[in-house]
Structure formats: C-alpha cells, structure tokens
C-alpha cells in the first residue's frame, strides 16, 4: 500500500482556508484591494439621540489611518522588516538562476544554503524548518523574492534538498531569524 505524503494536504488546506477567508470578506461586502482608499483625516461621529445625562462621556473624533505609500516590486516593506518568526509556503529555484547576480551583489550558487526573502535584511541568517517533515537548516538571505503571491521564501537547490522538499517544489515552513542576527541588527 502506498502511503500519501502529508505535504500535499497541508498545502491545500492552507490554500482552501485562505480562499475561505477572502471569500467571506467579499461576501460580507468588504472591499479587497491592495490600495487603501483615501479618507478624511478627522471624522466626527454624531452623538446618539439619548437624553443628556451628567455622566455621559463626550465622543472624541476618530482618526483615520494615513494612506500607505505605494511600494515598488522588489523593495522591502519597512514595516515588515521586523519579522522574527514567519510561517508560510516556501519554494526553490536553481539551474535557471545559476551564476546570476543576487540582490546582495554576489553570484547565485545553487549548491550553497541561501534564500530569497521580500523584506528581511540581506545577509541575515535564518533557521528554516519544514513543518511537514521536521527537517531544519540555516540559510543566508542574499536575494529578494519570491514574486509569486502566497509564498514567503525561495530557497537554493541545496537548501531544498536538505529540507526534503526538492521533489514537491513547495513546503510549509517556519522562518526564524537567529538570535545573534537580532542582536547585531539592534546595534546597527
């Protein structure tokens, strides 16, 4: 009897749950848009029609959040650069990028333990754990990406092999910035 691998089902459960959350917000009439709407900076909420009582507190004006600046593809999001622990789908890349320059300026080597992340500072060392099989490795972030929505990390071929995800191509992983990296970031 052939046993099925849990990775396939874990991936699809994550996809289905995300689809359900998006669908329920759309069904509830919420707008799903990457661009925030422009709103007034001060909005005054009228007092409810209730008889005046001496202990009724005054209603303060509500501050609307400032619109977010447009972010260009490949640029790290400064608000998200404080990531210490992240869970998401990882993929890997190899032959097609061998020898090309990475965002850090070094040449991509599919035999090294490296990764691409959208927001972590370049040269940050992170621990990556494959949540489907428990394998763990340490990699250095030397590139930007992945550029496919829903993915949080692109690994080198060697890193994918060591995590046991090369054949599947995708895996649910936990990314943890190593403690010594956090200390050096605080000094800088």
C-alpha positions in Angstrom: 0.0 0.0 0.0 1.4 3.4 -0.9 1.4 6.0 1.9 0.5 9.6 0.9 2.8 12.4 1.9 1.3 15.0 4.3 2.8 17.9 2.4 0.2 17.8 -0.4 -2.7 18.0 2.0 -1.1 20.6 4.3 -0.5 22.9 1.2 -4.1 22.5 0.0 -5.6 23.0 3.5 -3.7 26.3 3.7 -4.9 27.4 0.2 -8.5 26.5 0.9 -8.5 28.3 4.3 -7.1 31.5 2.7 -9.6 31.3 -0.1 -12.4 30.9 2.5 -11.2 34.0 4.4 -11.1 36.1 1.3 -14.5 34.8 0.1 -16.1 35.5 3.4 -14.8 39.1 3.5 -16.1 39.6 -0.1 -19.4 38.2 0.8 -19.7 40.5 3.8 -19.3 43.5 1.4 -15.8 44.4 2.4 -13.5 45.7 -0.3 -10.5 43.5 -1.0 -8.0 45.8 -2.6 -4.2 46.3 -2.3 -4.6 50.1 -2.4 -6.2 51.9 0.6 -9.0 54.3 -0.1 -8.4 58.0 0.6 -10.4 59.1 3.6 -10.8 62.3 5.6 -8.2 62.7 8.4 -10.7 63.7 11.1 -14.2 62.1 11.2 -16.6 63.3 13.9 -19.2 60.7 14.9 -22.5 62.4 15.8 -23.8 61.7 19.3 -26.6 59.2 19.6 -30.1 60.6 20.3 -30.1 59.8 24.0 -31.3 62.0 26.8 -28.4 64.1 28.3 -27.1 62.6 31.5 -24.3 64.2 33.5 -22.2 61.1 33.4 -22.3 60.6 29.6 -18.7 60.9 28.2 -18.1 63.2 25.2 -17.4 61.4 21.9 -13.9 62.1 20.6 -13.1 62.5 16.9 -11.9 59.3 15.2 -8.6 59.4 13.4 -8.5 57.6 10.1 -5.2 55.9 9.3 -2.9 57.7 6.9 -2.8 56.2 3.4 0.0 53.8 2.7 2.7 54.8 0.3 2.9 52.7 -2.9 5.6 50.0 -2.7 7.5 49.1 -5.8 8.1 45.4 -6.6 11.3 44.1 -5.1 11.5 46.9 -2.5 11.4 45.7 1.1 8.5 46.9 3.2 10.0 48.8 6.1 7.1 47.9 8.4 7.5 44.2 7.7 11.3 44.2 8.1 10.9 43.5 11.9 9.8 39.8 11.1 11.3 37.5 13.7 9.1 34.4 13.1 7.0 33.7 10.0 5.1 30.7 8.7 4.3 30.2 5.0 4.9 28.4 1.8 8.4 28.1 0.5 9.6 27.2 -3.0 13.0 26.8 -4.5 15.0 27.9 -7.6 18.2 26.6 -9.2 19.6 25.9 -12.6 17.9 28.8 -14.4 19.4 31.3 -12.0 22.9 29.7 -11.6 25.6 32.4 -11.8 23.3 35.4 -12.0 23.8 38.3 -9.6 21.6 38.3 -6.5 20.3 41.4 -4.7 23.3 41.3 -2.4 25.6 41.5 -5.3 27.0 38.0 -5.1 26.5 35.3 -7.7 23.8 32.8 -7.1 25.2 29.3 -6.4 22.5 26.6 -6.2 24.9 24.5 -4.1 25.0 26.9 -1.2 22.5 27.3 1.6 20.9 30.6 0.5 17.4 32.1 0.2 15.4 35.0 -1.2 13.0 36.9 1.1 11.0 40.0 0.4 11.8 42.1 3.5 14.5 40.6 5.7 17.8 42.5 5.5 20.3 41.0 3.1 22.9 38.7 4.7 20.5 37.8 7.6 20.9 34.2 8.7 17.6 32.4 9.4 16.6 29.0 10.6 14.1 27.3 8.2 12.0 24.4 9.4 10.0 22.2 7.1 6.8 21.8 9.1 5.8 18.8 7.0 8.8 16.6 8.0 10.5 18.5 10.8 13.8 19.0 9.0 15.7 22.2 9.8 18.6 24.1 8.2 20.2 27.6 8.5 20.4 29.7 5.3 21.6 33.2 4.5 19.2 35.7 2.8 21.1 37.0 -0.2 18.3 37.8 -2.7 14.8 39.3 -3.0 11.7 37.3 -3.7 9.7 35.2 -4.1 7.5 37.1 -6.5 4.6 34.6 -6.6 1.7 35.6 -4.3 1.3 33.4 -1.3 5.0 32.3 -0.9 7.3 33.7 1.7 10.7 32.2 0.8 12.6 31.0 -2.2 15.4 28.5 -1.3 18.5 27.4 -3.3 18.5 23.9 -4.7 20.8 22.6 -1.9 18.6 24.1 0.8 15.5 22.5 -0.8 17.3 19.1 -0.9 18.3 19.3 2.8 14.8 20.2 3.8 13.4 17.3 1.8 11.2 19.5 -0.5 13.0 19.3 -3.8 10.6 16.9 -5.5 7.4 18.5 -4.2 8.7 22.0 -5.1 6.7 23.6 -2.2 6.6 23.1 1.5 5.0 24.8 4.6 7.9 26.2 6.5 8.7 28.3 9.6 11.3 31.0 9.2 13.1 32.2 12.4 15.7 34.9 12.4 18.6 33.6 14.5 19.1 35.4 17.9 22.6 36.7 17.1 21.2 38.3 14.0 18.6 40.2 16.1 21.4 41.5 18.4 23.5 42.7 15.6 20.5 44.5 14.0 19.8 46.3 17.3 23.4 47.6 17.4 23.3 48.9 13.8 
